[in-house]
Amino acid sequence: MRRLFALLAVLALGACKNDCQKICDEMAAFAEECGTPWDREAIRECRADQANRNRTKEARAACADALPSLRDEWACEDIEDYHSDDGNDDGGSGDDGGGDGGSDSGAS
């Protein structure tokens, strides 16, 4: 019975992600496919940065628009640049240079 409750709790929490947090999951899955997996902490940080309390209504709407086309618009090189950006911008990736776990992802 406890296992069932735990499973339901996990499923319920997973269903409560906003579209910006879903982008974190999609980017992490894409990074895995590209051979540059994110660790759990990076995914947690991204989700926390993208929580509703940190996103305006307009930003969440932009995430909803960007989510379906993420894989069409990003290449493995983009994910590698995004994931490895630690504030030392080499100017070549064209990203926002934030490197903070995705606080601006999906807003463009």
C-alpha positions in Angstrom: 0.0 0.0 0.0 2.8 2.4 0.8 4.5 1.7 -2.5 1.2 2.5 -4.3 1.0 5.8 -2.4 4.6 6.7 -3.2 4.1 5.9 -6.9 0.9 8.1 -7.0 2.8 10.9 -5.2 5.6 10.8 -7.8 3.1 10.8 -10.6 1.2 13.6 -9.2 4.3 15.8 -8.7 5.4 15.0 -12.3 2.1 16.1 -13.7 2.4 19.5 -12.0 5.3 20.9 -14.0 4.7 24.0 -16.0 5.8 24.2 -19.6 9.1 25.9 -18.7 10.0 23.1 -16.4 9.0 20.6 -19.1 11.6 22.3 -21.3 14.2 21.5 -18.7 13.2 17.8 -18.9 13.2 17.9 -22.7 16.6 19.6 -22.9 18.0 17.0 -20.4 16.6 14.1 -22.5 18.0 15.7 -25.7 21.4 16.3 -24.0 21.4 12.6 -23.1 20.8 11.6 -26.7 23.6 13.9 -27.8 26.0 12.3 -25.4 26.2 15.2 -22.9 23.9 14.1 -20.1 22.9 16.5 -17.4 23.3 15.4 -13.8 20.3 15.4 -11.5 21.4 18.6 -9.8 21.4 20.5 -13.1 17.9 19.3 -13.9 16.7 20.2 -10.4 18.3 23.7 -10.7 16.7 24.2 -14.1 13.2 23.2 -12.8 13.6 25.4 -9.7 14.6 28.4 -11.9 11.6 27.8 -14.1 9.1 27.5 -11.3 5.9 29.6 -11.6 7.1 31.9 -8.9 10.1 32.8 -11.0 8.4 33.1 -14.4 6.0 35.8 -15.6 2.8 34.8 -17.4 4.4 35.9 -20.6 7.5 33.8 -20.1 5.4 30.7 -19.4 3.4 31.4 -22.6 6.7 31.6 -24.5 7.8 28.2 -23.0 4.5 26.7 -24.1 5.1 28.0 -27.7 8.8 26.8 -27.7 8.3 23.3 -26.1 6.9 21.5 -29.2 9.7 22.8 -31.5 12.7 22.5 -29.2 14.3 19.6 -31.0 13.6 21.2 -34.4 15.4 24.4 -33.4 18.3 23.0 -31.3 21.2 20.9 -32.4 23.5 18.8 -30.2 26.1 21.6 -30.4 23.6 24.0 -28.9 22.9 21.7 -26.0 26.7 21.2 -25.4 27.3 25.0 -25.4 24.3 25.6 -23.2 25.2 23.0 -20.7 28.9 23.8 -20.5 28.4 27.6 -20.4 29.8 28.7 -17.0 29.8 32.4 -17.6 32.9 32.3 -19.8 31.2 33.2 -23.0 33.2 32.5 -26.1 30.7 34.4 -28.2 30.2 31.4 -30.5 27.0 29.8 -29.3 24.5 32.6 -29.9 22.8 31.8 -26.6 22.0 34.4 -24.0 25.2 33.7 -22.0 23.2 33.1 -18.9 24.5 29.6 -18.1 22.4 29.5 -14.9 20.6 26.3 -15.5 18.1 27.6 -18.0 16.5 30.7 -16.5 15.9 32.2 -20.0 15.4 29.0 -22.0 12.4 28.9 -24.2 11.9 32.7 -24.0 13.2 33.4 -27.4 
